[in-house]
């Protein structure tokens, strides 16, 4: 089934949140569902990850609610514990539904 492929370099763990909107996929309001996955730190070289949609779970919990790909409205890259000088460089994002 579908996936997202990301090529990135990061000095810290980054959360990739797949924000859900309404059933039509048009309303992307603050709040709502935040299924997410972790992007491991990769400070010295670019890393490419192919992440199946089924890996995106509410709050990153193993038993969290799965992402409804039909309601996907945007991605957020989040660093919950930033330190001074932290960097995230994104080379590519490819979405396959």
C-alpha positions as CSV (number, residue, x, y, z in Angstrom):
1,X,0.0,0.0,0.0
2,X,1.1,3.6,0.3
3,X,4.1,5.2,2.0
4,X,6.2,8.4,2.3
5,X,9.9,8.4,1.5
6,X,12.0,11.0,3.1
7,X,15.7,11.9,2.6
8,X,17.0,14.0,5.5
9,X,19.8,14.8,7.9
10,X,19.1,15.8,11.5
11,X,21.1,16.4,14.6
12,X,18.2,15.2,16.9
13,X,15.3,12.8,16.7
14,X,12.5,14.5,14.8
15,X,8.8,13.6,14.9
16,X,7.0,13.4,11.5
17,X,3.3,14.2,12.2
18,X,0.7,13.4,9.5
19,X,-2.1,15.8,10.4
20,X,-5.6,14.7,9.6
21,X,-8.4,16.9,8.4
22,X,-12.1,16.3,7.8
23,X,-13.6,13.4,5.7
24,X,-13.3,15.5,2.5
25,X,-9.6,16.0,3.2
26,X,-10.0,19.8,2.9
27,X,-10.3,21.0,6.5
28,X,-7.0,21.1,8.4
29,X,-7.7,22.7,11.7
30,X,-5.4,23.0,14.7
31,X,-5.9,20.1,17.1
32,X,-7.4,16.8,15.9
33,X,-5.4,13.7,15.2
34,X,-1.6,13.6,15.1
35,X,-0.4,10.2,14.0
36,X,3.4,10.2,13.8
37,X,6.6,8.4,13.5
38,X,10.2,9.1,14.6
39,X,13.0,10.1,12.3
40,X,16.2,9.0,14.0
41,X,19.1,11.4,14.4
42,X,21.4,11.3,11.4
43,X,23.8,14.2,11.9
44,X,26.7,13.2,9.6
45,X,25.0,12.0,6.4
46,X,21.7,12.0,4.6
47,X,19.4,9.1,5.5
48,X,16.5,7.8,3.3
49,X,13.5,6.2,5.0
50,X,10.5,4.5,3.3
51,X,7.7,4.7,5.9
52,X,4.4,2.8,5.3
53,X,1.2,4.7,6.2
54,X,0.4,1.9,8.7
55,X,3.4,3.0,10.8
56,X,1.8,6.4,11.5
57,X,0.0,6.0,14.9
58,X,-1.6,8.5,17.2
59,X,1.1,10.2,19.4
60,X,3.6,7.6,18.1
61,X,2.1,4.9,20.5
62,X,2.3,1.3,19.4
63,X,-1.4,0.9,20.1
64,X,-2.3,4.4,18.9
65,X,-5.1,5.1,16.3
66,X,-3.9,4.6,12.8
67,X,-3.7,7.4,10.3
68,X,-6.6,7.7,7.9
69,X,-4.7,8.5,4.7
70,X,-7.9,9.7,3.1
71,X,-7.9,12.6,5.6
72,X,-4.3,13.6,5.3
73,X,-4.0,17.3,5.0
74,X,-0.4,18.2,5.9
75,X,2.9,17.0,7.4
76,X,4.7,18.7,10.4
77,X,8.3,18.1,11.3
78,X,8.6,18.6,15.1
79,X,11.5,18.6,17.5
80,X,10.0,18.2,21.0
81,X,13.3,18.7,22.8
82,X,15.3,21.2,20.8
83,X,18.8,22.2,21.8
84,X,20.8,25.3,20.6
85,X,22.2,24.7,17.1
86,X,19.9,21.7,16.3
87,X,19.4,21.3,12.5
88,X,17.1,19.5,10.2
89,X,17.9,19.4,6.4
90,X,15.3,17.8,4.1
91,X,16.5,16.8,0.6
92,X,13.3,15.1,-0.6
93,X,9.8,14.0,0.4
94,X,7.9,11.6,-1.9
95,X,4.3,10.6,-1.1
96,X,2.7,7.5,-2.6
97,X,-0.9,6.7,-1.9
